[in-house]
Amino acid sequence: MSKSNRVRIMLLGGAALWLGASMAQAQVAADSADDAAGGLQEIVVTAQKRAQNIQRVGIAITAVTPEQIANRNIASSADLAGKVVGLESYSPYGPGTSSNVVIRGIGLNDFGEGHEAPVTSYVDEFYIVAVPAVDFALFDLDRVEVLRGPQGTLFGRNSTGGLINYITKRPSQTAEGYLSASYGRFNDLKLEGAATAPLSDTLSMRLSGTSRHSDGFQRNINPALERGGQAGSDAARLQLRYQGDDGWDILLKGEYGRTKTTHAYYESKTGFVDANGLVVADPTIVDAVGYAERNTPAAKKNVVNTNDAAFLRSSGYSGLLRIEKKFGDTTFTSLTGYQSYKRRMQEDSDGTPNPLVFASFPYQGKQLTQELRLYHDGQSTRWTVGLYGMRALGKDQPTAVFNFPLDGPTAVDPATGLYNGTYFPISLNADWRLRTNSGAVFGQIEQDFGKFTAIGGIRVTRDRKTFADRDNAALRDCGGGAVGDCFLVGDGGTGTPVPFRLKYRATLWSGKIELDYKPDSNNLLYASISRGTKAGGFNNGFYPTGVSLARIPYGDETLISYEVGQKSTLFDRKLRINTSAFYYDYKDYQAFNYVGLAGLITNQDATAYGIETDIEAAVTPELRLYAAGAYLHTDIEDVAKVTPVGTTVVADRPMAFAPKWSASGGATYTIALPNDQSLALDWNFEARSARYSGNFGDPGTQLEGYFKHNASITYEAAEHWQLRAFVDNISNRLNTTYGGPSFASLGIIQVRYAMPRTYGAAVRYRW
């Protein structure tokens, strides 16, 4: 089927869905906009950088409330995966180390720290450049907004796949706050609190913080090493807000966070590279040194036996100055943000007790951003215009030691079961620095025509990047020898360094046209065409042996997105149904794939299409039901794979972390008790079909589908006290969350498994 026919089919299918839903909804839609008793609450979002009812915005949005964050144990940004349909997240180094976010199959699949993600993360509209800084503790939030599809017109900075905006609770003139504590399995203790205090008639302050620590869910048989998968984070936030009679609203925010943990270790399963160059798992063989985890006490999931420690040490601080004033129908906003982040991390990369691969990944990043914008709210015309600037610096010095066995799997010490042969030691290293300077102008206009609204917007961005690598083992010249053959650990890297500097300059534009139809106050139908762009960049970190400088840069990617959808609130606000259908046409999609022990991003064309629906119902004043489901098909064209004999196989492959089917949902039943007390019972689930953790579609990296469910019971005592007991992952589903193919030449596939069943209790006091 041709691309044009697939576009027509998706648009016709979406239009049929749209028209059929609207006809049914028109018969039962309420004429009144007033909330009915026991109905669903209105959700306010800022998806277009102003406050709006989520049901009146023609974007596929999921808003996560503070109550949902608490009741579903969403402790970090990575925990949103599974709770929001269409949203995936994985950490290449283990939970807590970073969060590579994927929406509708679009996400960053590389583990290099020098890339910007196509799904961008914002905190109070402040864009976080560094991917390692995206995995952070969630506390004292007003809500989280997940926007699916290109958002480059108003938000910018590469958000071809979508974005997540974390919105913190602001100070106000009302004194209030809370304290909470929870304790669960693995000695998981989380403390959290916040307080707002008016300091004068115009000035208020809010102080909030959190601390979470645990023993870790992953047992290491090596008695000298700690358990893996620990929680170990602390964070604090201070905000000052001025709200004067002169109309100025000024917010100054400072935040500090740190992490100190033993993150999850890799586990291993055996596999090989087949004749087509694909990594295949084989539970009947041993690895290159005669080891197989399945034959040892580490055979159980979340039990490991490694010879090297894993640890993560990170810290960061940020500041935000937001200035806002309304001049009649026009609002001026200035947003200035700064962040500094640094990390030290190391891992036992092979996940076995043999000293095969050890790696260290330090990272340091700083950024400064400034946005100025005007929003005009006219009777039938609304517009936003603005300027944006960013300066960012990232640098890294990753190192790795590979001990290649020379004597094969028979050289095993019978007393220990470990390899006792000769190693050929190889050292990989890099020392790179990336500077990014970016400036943009943007604008969007909305014009009402009766029940129709036409929307158009554009953003023009100028990017300048400088990438410098002072020394890289894959490019090192050994004094007249061939490039790439001077890796011996013993010589201490005595070859001649090959420093290089590359530059990137580009002008990019994103745009959007949309038509909304609002037959009444409870229904919205929309159709949009968006153009999203993501800037090019540079492969960084470890390179495949013998790679040329010409393969280090990768180019811009461009996405044309076609989307239709409907949003309806029915039966006097007792039922809410939101549905969207989309088709993505990618030119030069930035796809990461492994080449030997390392990998490269290359530009490939790609397509994706799917449909999503979100339903929430207030069946009775006591019973709430909620469910969401999605279908997704992805295709990266002409992905190349080198076979063991040196030939190249080219084929279309699915995108990584892109399940065809995904779903979530649940039910909440609230029992009213005397004296304003209540008891709420909640059960929820999440499900995914099988998907791959890489863009090659290697069978050995396929992550099996899963169904998980959780439950909680919450007691509310009047206005102040809340007690909650919970069980997560009731069925103890230990599904695979990551499968790494990079060490298949050693007979090893890296794997990680989900957290086991957890349970605990929490208490919260509000005033």
N, C-alpha and C positions, 0 to 999 in steps of 0.2 A: 504494500500500500504506500502510495506516495505521501510526502510530507503535507502537500496541499490538501489531499483528501482527508488525512488525519485531522488537520485543522478544521475542515468543514464538519467532519463527524462530531468532533468535540464541541464545536460551537452549536450545531444543531441539537445535539443531545442535551447540552446545557440549557439551550433555549426552550426545548420541550419541557425539561424539568422545571424551569423557571415559570413558563406559562401555565403548566398544569398546577403547580403549587399555588400560583397567584389566583387562579380561578377558584380553587378549593378554599383558599384563605379569605377571598373576598366575601364568601357566604357566611363566614363565622367571625370575621374580624370585628373587634369592639370599636364603636365610634368614639367612645370616651377614652381620654388619655389618663384618666385618674386611676391610681392603683386600687384594685379591689382587695377586700380583706383576704389575707392568705395568699395573695398573688406573688409573682416573682418581682424582686426588687430591680429598679433601674440601675444599670451599670454605666458609669461615666468613664470615658477614656480620653486620652490625648493623642490619638493616632495621627491626627493632622495638626499637631502642635497647638491645639486649643481644646477646651473641654466640650465633649459631645456625648450624647447617648450612643452607646455602642451599636444600637439597632438602626441608627440613622447614618452610619458611615459605610460607604461602599468598599470596604476592605475586609478580607477574611481575618478576623481578630479573635483571639481567646484571651480573656482577662481572668487572672488568678487572684483571688481575694486573700486578705490576711487570714480569714477563717479557714479557707482551703489549704493555705500554707501550713497552718498549725495542725488541722485535723488529718492531713495526709502526710505529715512528717516530711515536708519539703524543707530540708535544712540547708541546702546549697543550691547554686544555680544549676548544677548538673542534675539535681534531683527532679527537675521539671520534665526531663525526658520520661516518656511513658505516661505521665499525667496529662499531657497535651498531645492530642492526635496530630500526626504529621511532623512532630518534633522529636528528633533523636539527639543524643549526646554521647560522646565517648571520649575517654582519656587515654591517649596512646601510652602514657607512662603509669597509668593507674588512677583510681579515683582520688580527687583532691589535688592532682598535679596540674591539670589544665582541663578545659572543657571545649572540645571541638563540636560546635552546634551544627546540626543538620536539619533543614526544613524542606520538605517535599523532595528529598534526595539531594539537595544542594548544600554543600558544606566543605570544610577544609579537611582533606584526608591525609595531608602530610604532617609529620611530627616536627618539622623545622619551625623554629620560633620566629623566623624573619618574614612570615607571610601574614597578610591581613585576611580575615575570614570573609566569605561571601554572605554569611549570616552574621550581622553585626550586633554587638551588645552595647547598650547604653545604660547608664545610671543617672536618672534625672536629666535625660537628654545629653549627657556627656558621653561621647564615644570612647570606648576602650580599645586602643590599638593592639596591645600585646595580648595574644591568645593565651599565654600562660597566666595572665592576670584575670581571665574571665571566670575561673572556678573560684567563687568566693562565698562566704557565709551570707545567708539571707536573714535579716532581722529588721524589725520595726519598719515594715513596708506598708504603704498604702495600697499597692497592687502591683502586679506584673502584667505587662501587655505583650503578647506574642502576635506579631504581624506577619502573615504569610504572603509571599510574593514580593516583587521588586518594590523597594521603598526609597529609591534614590532621589526622587524629586525634592521631597522635603527633608529627609534625613541624610541622604548622600552617603559617601564613603563606602562604596562597594557592596551595598546591601542588595545584591541581585536575588538572593534567596529569601530575604526577609530580615527581621530584626526582633530583638527582645529588649524592652525598655523596663528597667526596674525603677519604680517610683517610691521614694522614701516618704515616710510620714513627716510632715512639716510642723514647725512650731505654730502655735495659735495663742489667742488671748484667753483661752480656757485652760486652767490648771488641771492636768490629768496625766495618767501614766499607768504602768503595769510592771509587775515582776512575775517571772515564770521560771520553773525548773522542771526538767524531765530526766528520768533515769530509766535505762533499758539494758537489754542483754549486752554482754561484753563490756560491762561497766561504762556504758555510754551515758555520760552526764552532760547535760546542756543547761546553761543558765542564761537568762536574757532579761533585759529590763529597759525601760525608757520612762522619761518624765519630761513634761512640758511645764514651764513656769513663766508667767508674765512678769517682766522686769519693770515695765512702766506701761503707760497707756498706749505706747507705740512699739515697744520692744518686747520680744519674747524669746525664750531659749528652749531648746530640746536637747537632752543628753540621752544617748542610748548606747547599749553595748551587748555583746554576747560572748560566751566562752563555751566551747564544746571539746571534750576529750574522751577518748575511749581506749580500751586495751587492744582493739583490732580483732577482726573476725577470721583472720587467716593464720593458722598455726604453722610455725617453721620448726621442722624436726631438729635443725642445727641448734644446739643449746646455747651457742654463743650469740645468736641473733634473735631480735625481737619479733613479736607477732606482726603480721602485715595488715594493711587495711585500717590503720588507726585513724581516728579523728583527733585533730590537735590544732584548733584554730581559736584565735581571740581577735576581737575587733571592737572599736569604739567610734562613735560619731557625735560631733557637737555641731549644733546649728543655732545661729542667731538670725532673727527676722525682724525687720523694721516695716511696720505698716502705718504710715502716717496719714493724717487728714489731708495732706497735699496729694494723695493718690499714688505715691511711690511705694512699691513693694520690693524690698531688698532682702535677699537671703544669702547668708555667708555660711558655708558648710565645710568642715574639715573632718577627715576620716583616716583612721589608721588600722591596719590589720596585719596579722602575722600568722604563720603556720609552721608547726614543728611536729613532724610525724614520721613514722615508718609507713610509707605508702604500700599499696598492694604489690606483692611480688608477681613476676610471671610464673606460671606453671607451664609444663611442656607436654606435648604429645608428639609421637613420631610420624614422619611423613617423608615424601620425596618429590622430585620434579619429574613429571612424566614426559613423554615424547613430544607433547604439544607445548611444553614449557609451563604447564599448570602445576601448582602445588597441590598434592593429594595426600590426605591423611591415610596412614596405614598402621593399624593397631597390632600388626604381626611382626614388625621389624624393630630394630634398635637403632639408636642414633650413631653418629660417626665414631663414638668412643664406647659403644656397647651398652649404653644406658637407655632404659625406658622407665619412665615414672610409674607406669602401670604395674611394674614388677617390684615395687618398693613400698615401704610404709607411707610414702607420699602419694599413693594412688588415689586417695579420696580427694574430692574437690575441696578447694580452699585449705589444703594441706600441702606444704612445699618443703623442699630440702635444697637450700642454696648455700653456696660457699662465700658469697659476698653480701654485704649489707645493702639495704635500700633505705634511703632517707630523703626527706624533703625539708628544706629550710627556706622560707620565703617571708618577705615583708614588703609592705607598700603603704604609701600615704597619698592622699589626694585632697585637693581643695576646689571648691566651686563657688563662684560669685554670680548670682542671678539677680538682675535688675529689671524691673517691669513697671510700666506706668501707662495708664490709659488716657488718651487725649481724644475725648469725644467718642467717636466710633472706631478709632484707631488705637491699637495697643503696640507699644514699643517694648522689645525684649532684648536684653544683652545677657549672654551666657559665656562666662570665662571659666575654663577648667584646666587643672594641672594634675598630673599623676606621675609618681615615681615608683618603680617596682623592681625588685631584684630577687633572684632565686638561686639556690644551690640544690642540686639533686643528683643522686647517683642510683644505679640499679645493677642487679645481676641479670644481664640481658638474656642469657640462655635458660634461666630458670631451673638449673640442675646443680648437683653438688660438685660437678667438674668445672675447673676454671677456664671455660671456653671463651666467654665474652663478658666484659665488664665495661660500663660506660658512665660518663659523667656529663651533665647538661646544665651548666650555669647560664644565667641570663640576666641582663640588666636593661631596663627600658625607661624612657622618660618621654612625656608628651605635654604639649601646651595647645589648647584650642580656644578659638574665639568665634562666637556667632552673634550677629546683629540682625534683627528682623523686625518687620512691621506687619501687623495683621489688621485688616479693615473689615468690619462687620456691618455691611450695608443692609438695606431692607431686602434687596433681591440680588445683590452682588457682594461677594466676599473675596478678598485676595490676600495673599501672603507674599512678601518679597524679602530677600535677605542676602547677607554676605557671610561666608564661612572661611576660616583659616586654620591651619594645623601645622605644627612642627613636631616631629617625633624622631627619637633616636633609639635604636635597638642594637645591642651587641651581645655576642656569645662566644664562648671558647670551649665547645664540646670536644671530648676526647673519648676514645674507645680502644680497648686492647682485645685483639682476637688471637687466641692460641689455637692454631690449626693443628689437629692431631696428625702425625705422620705414620703411626704404626697401626691404625685401624682399630675396629671394635674388639679384636682378640686380645689386645694389650690391657687386660683388666686384672687388677690385683684381686685375687680370690678372697682375701681377708676382708677387704673393704668394699669390693664391688665397684671401685672407682678406676678410672683410666690411669695406667702406670707407664705409659709410653712417652715418646718424644713429641714435643710441641714445636711448631714453627711460629714464633711470635710476630704479630703484625700490629702496628699502631696506626690508628686513624686520628686525625685531629683537624680542627679548623679554628680560625680566629678572624671572625668577620664583624663588620660594622655596617649598619644601614641607616642612612639619614633620609627622611621624607619631609618635603615641604609641599603643601597643598593649599590651593585657594579656590573658592567657588562662589558663583552667584546663582541664585535660584528664585523661582517665583511660581505661584499657582493661583488660578482664578476660578471662581465658581459663580455661575450665572443661573438664576432660576427662570424657568419658562412655565408658569403654571405649576403643574405637578411634576414637571421634568426639571432636572438640574444638569447642566453641562459643566464639566470640569476639565481644565487643561493646565499642564505644568511642565516646566523644563528646568534643568540644572546643568550648568556648564562648569566643569572642574579642570583645573590645570595642575598636573602632578609633576614634581621633580624629585627623583630619587638618585642617591649615590650609594653604591654598594662596593665595599672594599674588603678584600680577604688578604690578610697579611701572610698567611701560610696555610696550605691545605695539603694533607698527605696525598690525596689523589692527583694533585698537580705538581708535586715536589720534583724538582730536577736534581738528580744525584751527581752533579758535577760531570756532565758529558754523557751520562747514561740516559736511558729512556725515561720519559716522564711516567711516574706511577709505579716505579719498581724500587722505591727506597722507603719501605715501610717498617723495616726491622726495629723492634723495640730496643734491641741491644745497642744499636748505634746512637740511640737518643735522638733520632731525627736529624742526623748530621748532614743530610743533603742540602743543596742550595734551595732556600725558600723561593717560591714563585709568587710574589705578591701581585695582585692585580686590582684594578679599579674600573668599575663599569657604571654607566650613567643611563638614566631613563627619563625621557621627557615626553609628555603626551597631554593632549587636550581631549577630554571625554565629555559626552553629554548623555544625560538620562532624561526621559520624558514620559508623559502620561496623558491620555485622553480618556474620559469616562462619561457615561451617560447614566444618570439615576432617574428612576421613576418611582414616585411615592403616591400610590393611589389613595392612601389615607395615612393617619398618624401611626398606624401599627404595621405597615408593610413597606418594604423597600425592595426594589429590583434594580440591579446594576450590571453594567457591562463595561469592561475597560480593556485598553491596549496599553501596555507599558513597555518602555525600553530601559533596560538596566545595563549598567556597565561596571566592570571591575578592572581596576588598573593592572597592568603587567607588573612583573617584579623579577626576583632573582632566586634561583635555587640556592639554598644555603645549608650549612651543616656538612655532613659527609657526602662525598660524591662517589659515583661508581668509578672503578679503576679506568684510567685512560680517557676520561671525559674531556672534551674540548671546551674551550671558553665559549664557543658559539652556542653550546647547549645550556649554559648557565642562565641566561635571561629567558623568560617566557613572556608571551604577549598578552594584550588586553583580551577580555572576554566580553561578549555582547549577548544579551538575552532579550528576545521579544516575547512578551507574555500576553496571552489572550485569556481573559477570565470573565465569567458570568456568575451571578449569584443572586440569592434572595435572602431576606431577613424578615421574619414575621413574628409578631406577638399576638396570640390568639386567646379566645375565651376569657375576656376580661383579665388579661395578663396571667393566665394560668398555664399557658403553653408558649414556649419560644422555640422556633425552628430556624436555623441558619444553614444554608447550603451554598457551596461554591464548586465550580468546575473550571479547570484551567488546562492550557496547553503551552508548553515552553519550547521555544526554538532557539537553541544556543549556537552561536558562532564562536569558535576558538575557546570552548570550555576548558578551564584550567584543571587538568586531571593529573593526579599523582599516581605513579606506579613504581614498583620496585624494579631495580636493575641490579642483579647480584645482591650484595650486602647493603646497598644503599638504594636511593631512588631519585627520580626526577619528575618535576611537573612539566607536562607538555600540553600544547593546545590541540584539542580535538573538538569536532562538532558533536552536538548532543541534542537529544529531545527528551521531554518528560510530559506526561499528562496524567490527570487524576481528578477525583471528585471527593469532597469532604462534606460531612453533615454533622451538625451539633444540635442536640435536642435537650431541653430542660422543661420539666413539667411540675407544677404544684397540683398534684392529684387531689389532695385534700389539704386543709390547713396544717395537718401533721406530717404528711408524706410528700417528699420531694424525690423525683427521679431525674437522673441525668445520664446522657449517653452521647458518644461521639464515635464516628467511624470514618475511615478513609481508604480509598483505593489509589494506588500509585504505580505507574509504569515508567521506567527510565531506560535510556539507551545512550551509551557513549559510542560513537562511531569509530571504527578502524583503530582499535587499540592494539598496539604491537607487543608481541611477546617473543623473546629469544629462547629457543629450545636448547637442551643440553648439547646438541651437536652443532650449534651455531647458526641454524636457520631461523628465520623470523616468521611467526604466525600472526596474521592480522585478522581480527574479528571484532564484532560489536559486543560490548559488555554492559551489564547494568551498573548503575552508580552504587557506591559504597553506602551502607547504612540506609538503604531505601527499601523497606518492606513493602510488598505489594498490598498487604492488608494490615490495618492497625485499628485498634478500637480501645475505648476506655468508657467507664461509666460507673454507676452505682445508685444507691438509694439511701436517703436519710429519713428516719422516722423520729419525730419529737413528741414526747409525752409531757403534757403540762402537769405540774405538781402544785400543791398549795403554796401560798406566800411567794408568788413570782419565781418559783423554782421550776426546773425542767430537766428532762433526761432525754438525750439524743443518741440514737443508735445509727451508726453509719457503716455501710459496707460498700467497697469500691473495688474495681478491677482494672487491669490493663492487659492488652494482648497484642502480639506482633507475629507476623508470618516470618519465615526464614529470610535472611538477607546476608550480604557479604560485608566483610570489614575492609575490603580493598576493591579497587576499580578493575581488577583483572577477572573477577568472577572465579577465582581459584576455589575448587571444591573444598580444599583443606582450610579455607578461611570462612566457610559458610557458618553463620550463627543460626542455630535452630530457632524455630518459632516457640512462643511461650504464652502461657496464661497465668497471671498472678492475681491474687486477691488479698484484700486487707480489711480489717474491721476495727472499729473503735466505739467506745461508749463514753459520753460526756455528760457530766452533771453540772448544771448551772445553779448557783445559789444566789438568787436575786441579782443585784447589779455587780457584785464584787468578785465572788469566788467561782472558779471553774476547776473541776477535777476531771481528768481524762485517763482512760486505760486503752491501750492499743496493741494490736498484733499486726505486723507487716509480713507479707509473703507467707501467708498461712500454710500453703501447701509445700513450703520449703523448696521452691523451684530454683535450682542452681543452674540456670541457663548460661551459655557462653556469651560473654559480653565483648570479647575481643579475640581475634585470631591473626597473628602476625606471620607472614610468609618469608621474612627476610633471611632466616637461617635454615631454610629448607635444604640448602646444599650440605649442611651438617646433620641433616636428618631430623631437625627440630622445627616444630611449629609452636610459636608462643601463644598461650591462651590465658584468659582470665575468666573467672566465674562470678555470677551475681552474689550479692550478700545473702546469707541464709536467713531463715525465719528470725525475726526480732520481736521483742515484746517489751512493754514497760508502762510507766505511768507518768503523768504530768500534772502539775498544779499551776494555776495562774491567779493572781490577785490584781484587780483593776480598781482604780479610783478616779 
